[in-house]
Structures are given as C-alpha cells and as structure tokens.
Amino acid sequence: MSAAALPSLAEFRSALIVKPSSLGDIVHTLPAVHAIRQAYPELKLRWLANTEWCPLIQGTPWLDEVIPFPRKTFRGATGIFRARRWAQENLPLRDPSEIVLDFQGLFRSALLARASGSRPIIGLSDSREGARFLHDHIITVDPAAHAVDRYLRIPEALGIPVIADKLSFPLAEGSAPLGWPKRDDLIVVHPWSRGAGKSLSDETLQALCNHLAPHPVVLVGMSETKTRPMGDHITDFSHRTSLPELIWVLRQARWVISVDSGPMHIAAGVNDRTLGIHTWSDPRKVGPYNPHAWAWKAERIAHRTDFTPHESTQDLPVTPEAAHQIAAFVIQQNG
C-alpha cells in the first residue's frame, strides 16, 4: 500500500474494473465507471463480474469487454486458490499498460486484481477482509454514504469531475419476455426480497393490489411462497423473467413499486417512476439513488435524501394501511 500520489488515467491504455457482485452493487457502480468512460473515451474498459450478473452490462456499447467470473465453481476450502489460478489464466493482458479499480473491496476481489498482473491497484478505505493490504493506492470514502457516492470517489480522486445531475446508469437494454402484455399503463410490483424483513406479507401484497385496481398490475420477482394475490387486473409474471427481461420490464413500466432489493435499484436506474419500500433499511444509504424516484419509509413517502435521521433508523412493517397509502400515491402521481 502506497501513500504516493494517484496516477493519471492518461498514462494507461486499459482499466480493469473488479466488481463481481452483487446485483444492486453492480448497478451502484455504473455511474462511476461511466464517468470514467466519458472522460477517457479511448481507454479500454474491462469489467470482471460474476457470471449471473453479466447480463446487466453485456452488450452495452460503452464497455469494451465483460469478463464472466464463475464464482460458484470456486466454493470450498480450496476455492480461493483455484479462483486465483483462474484469474492468472484469464485476466492478464498482453498490453501491460492497465490500471485496476477494485470497487468490491474484499480479499477475494483484491486477490483477483493482483492475479491479473496489472498494476497499480486502486481500492477504497472501507475495503474489508484485509483487501487494503493488496491495494497500491487507497481512496478515502465516507462509509456512511450511499454506495453510489462511495464509488464515485474513485473517478473524483482520479481527477474526473462528477456532475450530480448528469450521472447515468447505462444498463443493458434487455429484451421483452414472451407473452408480456402489450400496453403502456402497467404498474409493475416487485414484492419479494431475500433480505430478512423486507418482503411484503401476503396480506399486504393483496391489499396493495386491491387498492391499485382497476389499474393493470404485473407481479415480477422470485418468491418461495406459492400464494399470489387475486384480481382480474393482476398478471403474474413471477419466476417468468430472466435478468435481461427484468431490465426491459422495469424500463417499460408506467410505474414500479419494489421492496428494497437489487431489482429496485435496476428500476431506479432505468425508470424515474420508481417507488422503493423500506422497512428497517435506511433509504439515505441504500434507497433508490435516482433523485426523481421515491421511497416509503416510516409511514411517509419522500425522496431518499428528504428523510430525517430519526425516520431512517425506524423499523416499521408495511401494513395493509401503508399499502393503501402507497397505492394512492402512485395513482395520484400517475394522473
């Protein structure tokens, strides 16, 4: 780890972006990497991402290469050593003029960065698991800031001006799922999350759909429960969309209502008409970053940055009454 001044990107012909996961974190990294592309259009950008998340960025014209990292094949006690060997075989460039930007900040990502053979390696001060000892330069960040703002510190520290109202989330275009309703007034509801205490209960989801009627509602996402809300205005597309199709669906929706999850961040990245639902999570830190998007927290609907510290630390469930509040707000905004 060096205290020397950061290098200039003008010194390099390529940059390796190390951000393998997760879904939401990759979305959060997009504005920082895209700002680098805009400032240095001739710089080759290579992005290392877990295979399952590659569809988020594959085919985007502003990236030169997306490198699928088969993370799931490196489980077990020897996984880290096999992953290092994979990186040594798959990441090195013939052209040694490459800088590495480790946005992940974990021991595994730092080890992969080292194994690429490219130097220097830039990391963030909130890196964990000893990753900072494998970084050549460390950029100071506020660990309490939103992930998007923390990642933007890398281009800022490298001398790239970041203009808040010009940030972009250039996700892949995606594709329409088979049988998708051909209409432009759909309200897409994503009610489930793997995070504990984030998913809507069956009762609350039914209430939300009831209050959205007669507006057409489409359910998307993955859930272990087999219970689905009833209503002639509801179309169930749960377990029926691939990741590229989900991106397309969220972009096309008239409105998106989603619990705090990776798909919520996709929605906010591609659709201003997004409302994120937060129970215990802090919308100021993990809410929809899009300044036009909305969040429900502590029985109030506001933009992410408008919540008070007291509101942001409350842990309140989404009740059927809150579902009525959310539905009424979306219908009113929808005109």
Steps between C-alpha positions, in 0.01 A plus 500: 500500500648831389440856616632633167286723281239328289598439138321665210273285287665665200801278573307181424342335199266275698316480832384178666184554707473243779140493622374140483182540707231549612215607272432825683869574553574468130218746427646737760841487329369598156511882543864490612618278215293689242653828621843349430386401151373850426822662620730250323316366195816334363565303820416131462259398777487137613252400773533182708154390622348181634354300212140536623523882504672547165166559318477831687785642292557266206444658161525856629694708243698692762678191634767325296490163676297323766690212662274234659639379832362151588482575872282200586763255377751619760327392819664300772828520691716517187269734310707813554811332360314368195348843443848655509624250243196574281579871517864441408385311191209721390566859604851600383529729196781483248513876533631565853377862506193431716377642829271298731206656685377272780149623578415180691750545781515142630798268537382288205461797265838642602661160444342477154627851427854397599478180298417698186858626497386856430610783726440727677194384692269770637272422795273676748558569869193298605637181343471196725671168575845652466450591134664839553837329555484376140417846361770737376292813562206556731235766450325629809122465508223566751380152604159646590443642150281342234685235298472709183671793671772278644580351160500845339797585719723299266445713187500815716836408654635429152415856396171435322228756580175337611187698419207381712224575249688329215561163661394200294408138568564355152368149551454254216185550295357159584223325309124458525381179668275269304135584553557839661180713489520749214390817676670808641310546828635206701590535866775248573516375859810324634395394852767250609859519619754253637576750777329416829200717578489672161236302309134594505276260689228322303237717671682825422568400140131419449405835652744684275362333189142561613565872545674525162192362321380546233847600376678200345757343734778258406685302767868426441777346706578177682323368807490176695136553590241364260234746612417765243257793523164460332347744253403525134735798458806298613739313270748268670845503341684383811768238421447577131764762415871465440728782612506664152121474488468651847707802392271549199184460709609752763601750230165473321271518803281802560588462869714261703429421865774290654624397841863577581692262272726478196206533259399821680839647409465383139158667488629829640788490252275468194167648608433828684156370602630266769393470864720297735360353822725500808417335830821489707751612234612864478385661173768768531768229471336227293191662349433565129776744403310659212398847629163463327420167667303469823529294815255387767653500847357548849146549363609786273572529126781733397818518297790306648691803624196659669469250784618606843759297697222401743274374222785315331580292809142389567394143428135498403323226302295572191144453620188475283434863599845597371424309180195725454723804549751375240232412246325834541828685449587310181152546356510872577846538344384297203231757431 
